[in-house]
Amino acid sequence: MAAHLSGLTRATLPTAPSACHTCVWWQSRGGRTTNKDRWMDKIEDDWGAWGTVYRDEHGNTLGSMQYGPAELFPRAAELPAGPPSQDAVLVTCAYLVASSSPWVMQSLFLAAIGEARDKGARALEAFAYRYPEGESAYERFQVHKTIFPRDFLSDFGFLTVRTAGRVELARLELGGLQPVVEGSRSKVLRVVEEVFFPEPLPAPRRP
C-alpha cells in the first residue's frame, strides 16, 4: 500500500493520533464542553471531512490536521489575535507523530489549502507564533499543536491579520493560487512527494 492522505471524519477518526479521538477543545468555549458526536454529525452534513490523516505505506499514521469553517470552532474567538474571519476555513491544529518527517506538515497544509479552495472558501486562516531564532523543530512543530510557526506559514503566502504579542492570526487568500494545490488529496500527496522525494538522476555515462 502506498502512502496516502484521507479525509478526517467520524469513520477515520480512530486512525488519527489517540489524543484527537475525544478532544473538543476547539469546539468548546467559556468553560463549557460539547458533544463530539453531534459536532461531527453537523460538520460532516454541512461541510464534509473536517481534516486530513496522513498514513505511510505500512498504514502507520504520520500525522493529522483538523480544519473547517471558522464558525464551527468557537474557541478561536477567545484566543489572542482572534477571532478568525467568518469567510475563512480555519486550521485549528496538527498532530505530528515524529519530527523526522518534515514533509508531513507541508502535505497536511497543502491538503487544507486544496480542500478549502475546492469548496469555494475565500481564505484559509491559522494562528501563528513568532518563535525566537534557533528554536528547535521539536518545539516548533510538536510541542504546540494548535499554533504554527509564523515563518512556516509565510512560506505558503500567509499574511498577518492582527497580532497580540508573539501570537498572530495569519490569512492566505485563495483566489490567486495556482492549480497545483487543487484537487484530491492523492494529487496533493503526489506534489509533496515530488518535492521531497525527487526521482534519482541517471548515472553519468562513461566515455
C-alpha positions in Angstrom: 0.0 0.0 0.0 1.3 3.4 -0.9 1.4 6.4 1.5 -1.9 8.3 1.3 -3.9 11.1 2.7 -7.5 10.5 3.7 -10.2 12.8 5.0 -10.7 13.1 8.7 -14.3 12.0 9.5 -16.1 10.0 12.2 -15.2 6.9 10.3 -11.5 7.7 10.0 -11.0 9.3 13.4 -9.8 6.0 15.0 -6.8 6.1 12.6 -5.8 9.6 13.8 -3.5 10.0 16.9 -5.3 8.9 20.0 -5.1 12.4 21.5 -7.6 13.6 18.8 -10.2 10.9 19.4 -12.2 12.7 22.1 -10.7 16.2 22.1 -13.3 19.0 21.8 -11.1 21.9 22.9 -11.7 23.9 19.7 -15.4 23.0 19.7 -15.9 24.4 23.2 -15.7 27.9 24.8 -16.4 29.7 28.1 -15.6 26.7 30.3 -18.4 24.7 28.6 -17.9 21.4 26.7 -19.7 20.0 23.7 -20.7 16.6 22.4 -18.2 15.5 19.8 -20.6 13.1 18.1 -23.2 15.8 17.5 -20.5 18.2 16.3 -19.1 15.6 13.8 -22.7 15.0 12.5 -23.2 18.7 11.9 -19.9 19.4 10.2 -20.0 16.3 8.0 -23.5 17.2 6.9 -22.7 20.8 6.2 -19.0 20.6 5.1 -17.8 17.1 4.7 -14.4 15.8 6.0 -13.0 18.1 8.6 -9.4 17.5 8.2 -6.8 15.0 6.9 -5.0 11.9 8.2 -1.6 11.1 6.7 -0.6 7.4 6.7 2.6 5.8 5.3 2.8 2.8 3.0 2.5 0.4 6.0 -0.7 2.0 7.3 1.1 3.8 10.2 -0.3 7.2 11.0 2.3 10.0 10.5 0.1 12.9 11.4 -3.3 14.5 11.2 -4.8 18.0 10.9 -8.2 19.5 11.8 -9.8 22.3 9.8 -13.2 23.6 8.7 -15.4 26.7 8.7 -14.2 29.1 11.3 -17.7 29.5 12.8 -17.7 25.8 13.9 -14.7 26.3 16.2 -15.9 28.8 18.9 -12.7 28.5 21.0 -11.0 30.6 18.3 -13.0 33.7 19.3 -11.3 33.6 22.7 -7.7 33.3 21.6 -5.1 36.2 21.4 -5.2 37.8 17.9 -8.7 36.3 17.3 -11.4 36.0 16.3 -10.9 34.4 12.8 -12.7 35.8 9.8 -16.2 34.3 9.2 -15.4 33.8 5.5 -12.3 31.7 6.2 -11.6 28.0 6.7 -9.6 27.7 10.0 -6.8 25.3 10.5 -7.1 24.6 14.2 -4.4 22.0 15.0 -2.0 19.5 13.6 -0.5 16.4 15.3 2.8 15.0 14.0 3.8 11.6 15.3 7.5 12.3 14.7 9.6 15.3 13.8 11.8 13.2 11.4 9.3 13.5 8.6 9.4 17.2 7.5 7.1 16.7 4.5 4.1 15.7 6.7 3.3 19.2 7.9 3.7 20.6 4.4 1.4 17.9 2.9 -1.2 18.5 5.5 -1.3 22.2 4.8 -1.4 21.6 1.1 -4.4 19.3 1.6 -6.1 22.0 3.7 -5.5 24.6 1.0 -6.7 22.4 -1.8 -9.8 21.4 0.2 -10.7 24.9 1.2 -10.3 26.2 -2.4 -12.3 23.3 -3.9 -15.2 24.1 -1.5 -15.2 27.8 -2.5 -13.7 29.3 0.7 -12.2 32.8 0.2 -9.3 32.2 2.6 -7.5 29.8 4.9 -6.5 31.1 8.3 -4.4 29.8 11.2 -3.0 31.1 14.5 0.8 31.7 14.3 3.6 32.2 16.7 6.9 34.1 16.1 9.5 31.8 17.6 12.9 33.1 18.6 15.7 32.4 16.1 17.3 29.0 16.6 14.2 27.3 18.2 14.2 23.6 17.7 12.0 21.8 15.2 10.6 19.7 18.1 9.4 22.9 19.9 8.1 24.5 16.7 6.1 21.5 15.3 5.4 19.0 18.1 5.1 20.8 21.4 2.4 23.3 20.3 -0.2 21.6 18.2 -2.7 24.4 17.9 -0.4 27.2 16.7 2.1 27.2 13.8 5.5 28.9 13.2 5.0 32.2 11.6 7.9 31.8 9.2 6.5 28.4 8.1 3.1 29.9 7.2 4.9 32.7 5.4 6.4 30.2 3.0 2.8 29.4 1.9 1.9 33.1 1.4 0.0 33.7 4.7 -0.2 37.4 5.7 -0.9 38.9 9.1 -4.4 39.9 10.0 -3.7 41.0 13.6 -1.2 40.4 16.3 -1.2 40.0 20.1 2.4 39.8 21.4 4.1 37.0 19.6 0.8 35.5 18.5 -0.7 36.3 15.1 -3.8 35.4 13.1 -2.5 34.7 9.6 -4.5 34.5 6.4 -4.0 33.0 3.0 -6.2 34.4 0.3 -7.2 31.6 -2.1 -8.1 33.5 -5.2 -4.6 33.7 -6.7 -3.3 30.2 -6.0 -2.0 28.1 -8.8 -3.9 24.9 -9.8 -1.1 22.7 -8.4 -2.7 22.8 -5.0 -6.2 22.0 -6.2 -7.9 18.7 -6.3 -7.9 15.4 -4.4 -5.6 14.5 -1.5 -3.9 12.0 -3.7 -2.8 14.8 -6.1 -1.6 16.8 -3.1 0.5 13.8 -1.9 2.0 13.4 -5.3 3.1 17.1 -5.3 4.7 16.7 -1.9 6.5 13.5 -2.8 7.8 15.1 -6.0 9.3 17.9 -3.8 10.8 15.8 -1.1 11.5 12.6 -2.9 12.6 13.5 -6.5 13.4 10.8 -9.0 17.1 9.9 -8.8 19.3 11.4 -11.5 20.6 8.8 -14.0 24.2 7.9 -13.5 26.6 9.6 -16.0 27.8 7.6 -18.9 31.4 6.7 -19.0 33.2 8.0 -22.1 
